[in-house]
Amino acid sequence: MTRTAHIISTARYLPQRKVSNGELTERFAALGIPDVIDKFGTSTGITQRFYAPDDWATSDLALPAAKEALRRACLRPEDLDLIVFGTDSPDYLTPDTSVVLQYKLGAKNAGTFDVGCACASFPTAIALAAGLIATNAGIKNVLVVGAYMMRKLSDPNDPVCFFYGDGAGAAVLTSGSLQGFIGAAMQADGAYHAHWGIYSGGTFEPASAASIKAGRTQVRLVKPYPPEVNHEGWPRLFKRLAAENEFTPDDVDQILFTQVRKPSIAIAAQGCGVPVEKCHTIMEKYGYTGSACIAMALDDAIEVGKIKRGDLVVMIGSGVGYNQSAVALRMT
């Protein structure tokens, strides 16, 4: 019998502290750049974001979403066979944050690994989980988590901190015989690897007193990405995914893109041949939550009734580097 992965539950977690664009404007007005936040807000559609307590790590942010996804799936932590954790703001450089989450969750029977392709991590993790379920009889229940706390790795006096909101989303996948996971497609261009990232703290430049003082252990936007990376890249990936898995734009009920700019989503939707009304967004109320945003958008769309049982859903993510990943699945 063919084993196919199905999403049986989703959940999201948003911390309590709301930080408005107005609060950030006050901070940067004091630094002599009063207009920068308004410009970012106008260009993205983001009006606010949420911060977790300062003593939390990314695994702490992921834990409530993971617990709620398990509760909704009517599973215990010990029922999990695998945890796949997508983030580019890990607790540590090593070990993996998935191991920390496994311990905090009490998922004593689960193996774990991290997926680190930035904001493309969640659809990539879904594809990996689905493949492992399909090909391994011993893997039935998989928790996939996306979490983001890049805010703690940024310079609070860098205007780009506008983009960093804390959040987490989770999904539980299990094996079944009905159509669930349909397919995946991925693309990348490493020529952009030096545009946006944390460039000291790894083997390229181990952290030192000099690199810390210079801010190189914090996330930096060094050079903006050209808009066509997403405006053209997302439709190209969607069309490939559709062709390889034999569906059309008219068949799709929702596309969930990386939640970084509402205008980019409108442009990409047109390029995909899908009405923008079928592209649910959350950045206007949650801010940009990076590795977590697609997982959070999925749960939010289900909650408000935009995604229902039987719907064909496509998720397309972009991560710095850059990586882009897309998956298609039928909700069951």
C-alpha positions as CSV (number, residue, x, y, z in Angstrom):
1,M,0.0,0.0,0.0
2,T,1.3,3.5,-0.9
3,R,2.1,5.6,2.1
4,T,1.3,9.3,1.7
5,A,1.9,12.1,4.2
6,H,-1.0,14.1,5.4
7,I,-1.2,17.2,7.6
8,I,-3.6,16.3,10.4
9,S,-3.1,19.4,12.6
10,T,-1.5,22.8,12.6
11,A,-0.9,25.5,15.3
12,R,0.9,28.8,15.7
13,Y,2.3,30.8,18.6
14,L,2.6,34.5,18.9
15,P,4.2,36.1,21.9
16,Q,2.4,38.8,23.9
17,R,4.5,41.9,23.5
18,K,3.3,43.9,20.5
19,V,5.7,46.4,19.0
20,S,4.0,48.9,16.6
21,N,5.7,50.8,13.8
22,G,5.1,53.9,15.9
23,E,7.3,52.5,18.7
24,L,10.1,51.8,16.2
25,T,9.7,55.2,14.7
26,E,10.3,56.8,18.1
27,R,13.4,54.8,18.5
28,F,14.8,55.8,15.1
29,A,13.7,59.4,15.4
30,A,16.0,59.6,18.4
31,L,18.8,58.3,16.2
32,G,18.2,60.9,13.5
33,I,16.3,58.8,11.0
34,P,12.6,59.4,11.7
35,D,11.2,58.4,8.3
36,V,12.8,55.0,7.8
37,I,10.1,52.9,9.5
38,D,7.3,54.6,7.7
39,K,9.1,53.9,4.4
40,F,9.4,50.2,5.3
41,G,5.8,50.0,6.5
42,T,4.5,51.5,3.2
43,S,6.6,49.2,1.1
44,T,5.7,46.0,3.0
45,G,2.3,46.3,4.5
46,I,3.7,45.5,7.9
47,T,2.3,47.6,10.8
48,Q,3.4,45.7,13.9
49,R,5.3,42.7,15.2
50,F,5.6,40.7,18.4
51,Y,8.5,40.0,20.7
52,A,9.0,37.1,23.1
53,P,10.6,37.6,26.5
54,D,14.3,38.5,26.3
55,D,15.3,35.4,28.2
56,W,13.6,33.0,25.7
57,A,15.4,31.1,23.0
58,T,13.9,29.9,19.7
59,S,13.1,26.5,21.2
60,D,11.0,28.2,23.9
61,L,9.1,30.0,21.2
62,A,8.5,26.7,19.3
63,L,7.3,24.8,22.3
64,P,3.8,26.2,22.6
65,A,3.1,25.8,18.9
66,A,4.4,22.2,19.1
67,K,2.2,21.4,22.1
68,E,-0.9,22.8,20.5
69,A,-0.4,21.0,17.2
70,L,0.0,17.7,19.1
71,R,-3.1,18.4,21.2
72,R,-5.1,19.1,18.0
73,A,-3.8,15.9,16.5
74,C,-4.8,13.9,19.6
75,L,-1.2,12.7,20.0
76,R,1.2,12.6,22.9
77,P,4.8,13.7,22.6
78,E,5.9,10.1,22.9
79,D,3.8,9.3,19.8
80,L,6.2,11.2,17.6
81,D,8.7,9.4,15.5
82,L,10.5,12.5,14.1
83,I,10.8,16.2,14.7
84,V,11.9,18.4,11.8
85,F,12.7,22.0,12.9
86,G,13.1,24.8,10.4
87,T,14.9,28.0,11.5
88,D,17.8,30.3,10.8
89,S,17.8,31.7,14.3
90,P,18.8,28.6,16.3
91,D,19.4,28.3,20.0
92,Y,23.0,27.4,19.3
93,L,25.4,27.1,16.3
94,T,25.4,23.4,17.4
95,P,23.7,21.3,18.6
96,D,20.5,21.4,16.6
97,T,17.5,23.3,18.1
98,S,15.3,20.2,17.2
99,V,17.1,18.3,19.9
100,V,16.4,21.0,22.5
101,L,12.7,21.0,21.5
102,Q,12.5,17.2,21.7
103,Y,13.8,17.4,25.2
104,K,11.5,20.2,26.3
105,L,8.5,18.6,24.6
106,G,9.2,15.1,26.1
107,A,9.2,13.4,22.7
108,K,11.5,10.6,23.9
109,N,10.9,8.3,20.9
110,A,11.5,10.9,18.2
111,G,14.6,11.4,16.1
112,T,15.3,15.0,15.1
113,F,17.1,17.3,12.7
114,D,17.1,20.9,11.7
115,V,16.5,22.5,8.3
116,G,18.5,25.7,7.9
117,C,17.5,27.3,4.6
118,A,16.2,30.4,6.2
119,C,12.7,31.5,5.3
120,A,12.4,28.6,2.8
121,S,12.8,26.1,5.7
122,F,9.1,25.3,6.4
123,P,8.1,24.0,2.9
124,T,11.5,22.3,2.7
125,A,10.9,20.6,6.0
126,I,7.4,19.5,4.9
127,A,8.9,18.0,1.8
128,L,11.5,16.1,3.8
129,A,9.0,14.8,6.3
130,A,6.7,13.7,3.6
131,G,9.5,11.8,1.8
132,L,10.6,10.1,5.0
133,I,7.0,9.0,5.8
134,A,6.5,7.7,2.3
135,T,9.6,5.5,2.3
136,N,10.0,4.4,5.9
137,A,7.4,2.1,7.6
138,G,8.8,3.0,11.0
139,I,8.1,6.7,10.6
140,K,4.4,7.5,11.0
141,N,4.0,10.7,13.0
142,V,6.2,13.7,12.3
143,L,6.2,17.2,13.9
144,V,7.3,19.9,11.5
145,V,8.1,23.3,13.2
146,G,9.1,26.7,11.8
147,A,10.3,29.3,14.4
148,Y,11.9,32.7,14.1
149,M,13.7,34.8,16.6
150,M,16.1,36.7,14.4
151,R,15.3,39.8,16.4
152,K,17.6,38.6,19.2
153,L,20.5,38.3,16.6
154,S,20.0,41.8,15.2
155,D,21.3,45.2,16.2
156,P,18.3,47.2,17.7
157,N,19.8,50.4,16.2
158,D,19.8,48.9,12.7
159,P,16.6,50.0,10.9
160,V,16.4,46.5,9.3
161,C,15.2,45.3,12.7
162,F,11.8,46.5,11.4
163,F,11.5,43.1,9.7
164,Y,12.2,40.8,12.6
165,G,9.1,39.6,14.5
166,D,9.1,36.5,16.8
167,G,6.7,33.7,16.1
168,A,6.4,29.9,15.6
169,G,4.2,27.5,13.6
170,A,3.8,23.8,13.6
171,A,2.2,21.0,11.7
172,V,1.8,17.3,12.5
173,L,2.0,14.9,9.5
174,T,1.1,11.3,9.6
175,S,0.9,8.4,7.0
176,G,-2.2,7.5,5.1
177,S,-3.4,6.1,1.8
178,L,-5.4,9.1,0.5
179,Q,-3.9,11.9,-1.5
180,G,-2.1,14.3,0.8
181,F,1.4,15.5,-0.1
182,I,1.6,15.9,-3.8
183,G,5.1,17.2,-4.7
184,A,7.9,19.6,-4.2
185,A,10.2,21.9,-6.2
186,M,13.3,23.8,-5.2
187,Q,15.7,26.3,-6.7
188,A,18.6,28.4,-5.4
189,D,21.2,30.9,-6.4
190,G,24.3,31.0,-4.1
191,A,25.6,34.1,-5.9
192,Y,23.5,36.0,-3.4
193,H,25.0,34.4,-0.3
194,A,26.8,37.5,0.8
195,H,23.8,39.8,0.6
196,W,22.0,39.2,3.9
197,G,23.2,37.1,6.8
198,I,25.3,36.6,9.9
199,Y,28.9,36.5,8.6
200,S,31.0,36.0,11.7
201,G,30.6,33.0,14.1
202,G,31.1,30.2,11.6
203,T,34.2,28.8,9.9
204,F,34.4,31.6,7.4
205,E,35.2,34.0,10.3
206,P,35.1,32.5,13.8
207,A,33.7,35.0,16.4
208,S,36.3,37.3,17.9
209,A,36.4,40.4,20.0
210,A,37.0,42.4,16.8
211,S,34.1,40.8,14.9
212,I,31.7,41.3,17.8
213,K,32.7,45.0,18.2
214,A,32.2,45.5,14.5
215,G,28.8,43.9,14.6
216,R,29.6,41.0,12.3
217,T,28.1,38.5,14.7
218,Q,24.7,40.1,14.2
219,V,22.4,39.8,11.1
220,R,23.1,42.4,8.5
221,L,21.5,43.4,5.2
222,V,24.7,44.1,3.2
223,K,23.1,44.5,-0.2
224,P,19.4,44.4,-1.2
225,Y,18.1,41.6,-3.3
226,P,16.7,42.6,-6.7
227,P,12.8,42.4,-6.6
228,E,12.8,39.9,-9.5
229,V,14.3,37.2,-7.1
230,N,10.7,36.8,-5.8
231,H,8.6,38.5,-8.4
232,E,10.0,36.2,-11.1
233,G,11.4,33.3,-9.0
234,W,8.1,32.4,-7.2
235,P,6.0,32.1,-10.4
236,R,8.8,30.2,-12.1
237,L,8.9,27.7,-9.2
238,F,5.1,27.5,-9.1
239,K,4.8,26.7,-12.8
240,R,7.5,24.0,-12.5
241,L,5.7,22.4,-9.5
242,A,2.4,22.5,-11.3
243,A,3.7,21.0,-14.5
244,E,5.6,18.2,-12.7
245,N,2.6,17.3,-10.6
246,E,-0.1,17.9,-13.2
247,F,-2.3,20.6,-11.7
248,T,-3.2,24.0,-13.1
249,P,-3.5,27.5,-11.5
250,D,-7.3,27.0,-11.5
251,D,-7.0,23.9,-9.4
252,V,-5.2,25.8,-6.5
253,D,-7.3,26.9,-3.6
254,Q,-4.6,28.8,-1.7
255,I,-0.9,29.8,-2.2
256,L,1.0,30.8,0.9
257,F,4.1,32.8,0.1
258,T,6.9,34.1,2.4
259,Q,5.2,36.9,4.3
260,V,7.7,39.8,3.7
261,R,6.0,42.2,1.3
262,K,2.3,42.4,0.3
263,P,3.1,44.1,-3.0
264,S,5.4,41.2,-3.9
265,I,2.7,38.7,-3.2
266,A,0.3,40.5,-5.5
267,I,2.9,40.6,-8.3
268,A,3.8,36.9,-7.8
269,A,0.1,35.8,-7.7
270,Q,-0.4,37.5,-11.1
271,G,2.7,35.7,-12.4
272,C,1.4,32.4,-11.2
273,G,-2.1,33.0,-12.8
274,V,-3.8,32.8,-9.4
275,P,-6.1,35.6,-8.0
276,V,-4.5,37.5,-5.1
277,E,-7.6,36.7,-3.1
278,K,-6.2,33.1,-3.0
279,C,-3.0,34.3,-1.4
280,H,-3.6,34.6,2.4
281,T,-1.4,37.1,4.2
282,I,-0.6,37.6,7.9
283,M,2.3,40.1,7.9
284,E,0.0,43.0,8.3
285,K,-1.0,41.7,11.8
286,Y,1.9,39.5,12.9
287,G,4.9,41.2,11.2
288,Y,7.6,39.3,9.3
289,T,8.2,36.0,11.1
290,G,10.7,34.5,8.7
291,S,11.2,30.8,9.0
292,A,7.8,30.6,10.8
293,C,5.7,32.8,8.6
294,I,4.4,30.1,6.1
295,A,3.5,27.7,9.0
296,M,1.7,30.5,10.8
297,A,-0.1,31.6,7.6
298,L,-1.3,28.0,7.1
299,D,-2.8,27.8,10.5
300,D,-4.3,31.3,10.3
301,A,-5.9,30.5,6.9
302,I,-7.4,27.3,8.3
303,E,-8.7,29.2,11.3
304,V,-10.5,31.9,9.2
305,G,-11.9,29.3,6.8
306,K,-9.8,30.1,3.8
307,I,-8.3,26.6,3.7
308,K,-10.7,23.6,4.2
309,R,-10.6,19.8,3.9
310,G,-9.9,18.8,0.3
311,D,-8.3,22.1,-0.7
312,L,-5.2,22.1,-2.9
313,V,-2.6,24.3,-1.1
314,V,0.8,25.4,-2.4
315,M,3.4,26.9,-0.1
316,I,6.3,28.8,-1.6
317,G,9.2,30.1,0.6
318,S,12.2,32.3,0.0
319,G,15.3,32.3,2.2
320,V,18.5,34.3,2.2
321,G,21.3,32.7,0.3
322,Y,19.1,32.4,-1.6
323,N,17.0,29.3,-1.3
324,Q,13.4,28.9,-2.7
325,S,11.2,25.9,-2.0
326,A,7.6,25.0,-2.9
327,V,5.3,22.2,-1.9
328,A,1.8,21.2,-3.0
329,L,-0.5,19.1,-0.9
330,R,-4.2,18.2,-0.5
331,M,-5.6,19.0,2.9
332,T,-7.3,16.0,4.5
